[in-house]
Amino acid sequence: MTSAKILIVDDEAAIREMLRMNLELSGFDCVEAADAIEAHGLIVDELPQLVLLDWMLPGTSGIELVRRLKKDEATKDVPVIMLTAKADEGNKIQGLEGGVDDYITKPFSPRELIARVNAVLRRSAGVAQSDKISVGELVMEPDSHRVTLANSSINLGPTEYRLLNFFMTHQERVYSRAQLLDRVWGGNVYVEERTVDVHIRRLRKALLLDDGRDFGQYIQTVRGAGYRFSEQGVVVESVQ
């Protein structure tokens, strides 16, 4: 994953320098920003492969910048790793639900940083298969990275896309949270199993249509075991 361009966003120059040094030693190209406004301009102009983003920034916070990026078609797929001293579980959940791909609490080691950066870059590289996948009215086209539901396009974040791809190609079997982390996130990713639940909720929400049809029912919770993707036994009807 060398030579990928990474944007470092932190209002402290010493921290940016430390991050840049470690990343460049590992072969990455780095650009820097000291606040959210500068960062947004660089993301739009240069579309880095990944953003390392501090939560606490002057003016617009890091989490507010993430929400803005995810709403923009041009920037919604740019992976973001949040770097923050906010270690509470509630803050982690807020960050993940806000759209970040990983969450690193300070202090952290350079080895952990590089491992997580590589893991997120691997995940964002996309799936290898190219054949269209269909489950009822749910269709995934890996070549175009497009997902349609009842003939309408739906927007998914990178993690939700990979999770749905895995489910659609591994139907009817129950997978534990640990197995999903390994198969979807990657074996070297340092994230909590609770992360799976966050992205499952976001994926189910994306599969709920305005007319009341809930295709999120395809993702079934198996108490005490994990999750299973199945079309069998699920009746999806619109609300009259």
N, C-alpha and C positions, 0 to 999 in steps of 0.2 A: 504493500500500500504506500510505497514511497512516492514522492513528488506530488502528492495531493496538496492542494492549497487549503490552508486552514486560517480562518480569521479568529484572532484573539481579541476579546472584548473585555477590558477591565480598566477602571479608572486609576489604578495604581501602576505607575510606570515600572516599578521594580518587579511586580508580579508578571507583567507582560514580558519583561526581559527574561525572567526565569523560565516562563513557558516557552517563549521563542527559542531559547538556547536548547532546551531539552528536545523540542520538536525538530529543530533543524539538525541536531545531532542524529536524529532517527531518520533523516532524509526528507522531511516535509518542507514545503514552502510556506512562509507565514506572512500575513499582513496583520496590522494592528488597528484598533480603534479604542478611544478612551470613553466613549459614551454611546448611547443607543442611536442617536441621530447619525453620527458618523458611521456607525456600524451598519445601519440600514442602507445608507448610500453605497457602501462598499459591497454589501451583499447583492444589491440590485445591479451594480455595475460589473462586478467580477464573478458572481455566483461561485463562491468557494465550495469545496467539497464537504466542509464541516465548519461549524462555528463553536468555539469555546467561549461561553458567555457567563459573566458574573451576574448574579441576581441583583445585588445592590449597586446601582449606577446612579449618577447624578441626573436629575430630571426623570426621564422615562426609565422604569426598572427593566431588568432583563426579562422577567416573565411577561411584561407588557409587550416587549419587542417580539418575543416568541409568538404571542397571540396575533400580532400584526402580520408576521411572516406567514403564519399558517392560513390566514385569510386571503393571501395574495397567490393567485395561480402560478405566478412566476417564481415565487420563493417558498411555496408550501412544502416542497420536497427536500429543502436544504436541511441536513441533519444538524441538531443542536445538542451539545453537552453542556449542562448547567454546572458551573463551578461556584460553590457558595459555602459560607459558614453556617447556613441554616440546616441543621441536622435533624430537626424534628420530623417525625413520620408525616405529619400533616403538611409540612412544606414540601416534602418529597412527592406526596400524592398530588399536591397542587401543581408542582412542576410537570409531572408526568401527564396529568390531565390537561395541562396547558399546551402540551405538544412537544416537550423535550424528549430526546431519544435516550438520554442517560443523565445521571445526576451524581456528581462527585462532590463530597463534602470536604472542606478544608480542615486540617492539613491533609495532603495526600502525597504519596511518593511518586517520583518521576516514572518508575516502572509501572505503577498502576495507571497513571495518566496515559502512557503510550499504549498499554494493553487495551484500555477502554477506547481510545481513539481508533486503533486498528479494528476493534470489534465493531464499532459503529460504522466505520467505512466499509467493512465487509458486508454488513447487513444492508447498507444503502446501495450496494452495487447491483442489487436486483436478483431475481431468480433466473436460473439457467434455462429452464424449459421454455419452449416457444409455442406449443400447441394450445389452442383455445380450450378452456375448461368450462363446463356447463353443469350446473345443478339446478334443475327446474328453470326458473326465470332469472337465475343469477349466473352471469357470464363473466369470465375473466379472460382477457387477451394479453398475455405477458409481453408479446412483441411490442404492443403499443402502450403497455402499462395502463390499460383501460379496464374498468369494471362497470358493467351495466346491470341494472336490476329492473325487471319489468320494462325493458327497452329504454330506460333512462340512466344516464351516467351518474355515478355516485363518486364522491370525493373521499379518498382514504389517505391517511398519513402513511409514511413509509413502513412503520412497524405494523399498522393494521393491515396494510396490503400483504406483507409477508406472512402475517398470521393467517389471513384468509386464504392465501395461496396454499399454505401448509394444510389447513383444514380441508380445503376442497380436493386436495390430492391425497389425503389420508382419512377418508371417511369411515365412519362406523366404529373406529377404535377409540378407546378411552386413553387420553394422555394426561399425565400428572402435570402440575405446574413446573416441576423440575425438568421433566422431559420436554415441555414446550420451550422453556428457557434454553435448553441445550439445542433443540432442533431449529428454533426460530431466531433466537438471540445469538446463539453461538456458545460453545463450551467454555470460552475464556472470558465471558462477560461477568462482571461483578455487580449483579443486580439482585434485588430481593424477589422472592417468589410472589409477593404481593403485586409486583409490577405486572404480572400476567393478568391479574384480575382487573387492573385499571384499563389495560388495552382490550380485554374482552368486553368490558362495558362500553368502551368507545366504538368498537366494531359492531356490537349489537345495536347501538344507537344509530349508526350509519345505515344499517339494514332495515330500519323502520321507515316505511313510506308515509307520505302525508295523508294517504287515503286510509291509513290504519292497518295496512297489511304489514305484519311483523315477521320478516325473514330472519331476524335475529334469533328466532326460536330454533333455527337449524343448529345453533351452538348450544348444546345441552350441558347443564351442570350435572355431574354425577357425584352425588354427595360422598365425601370421604375419599374420592378417587381422582377427580380432575374434570376434564371437559371432553366432550365427544361432538363431532360434527355429523349430523344425520338429517336427511330429508324425510326419512321414514316416520310415519305417524304424526307428521306435522301438517296441519291444515291451515293454510294462509288465505284468509278472506278479507275483502275490503269492508269497511264500515259503511253501511247504507245510510 
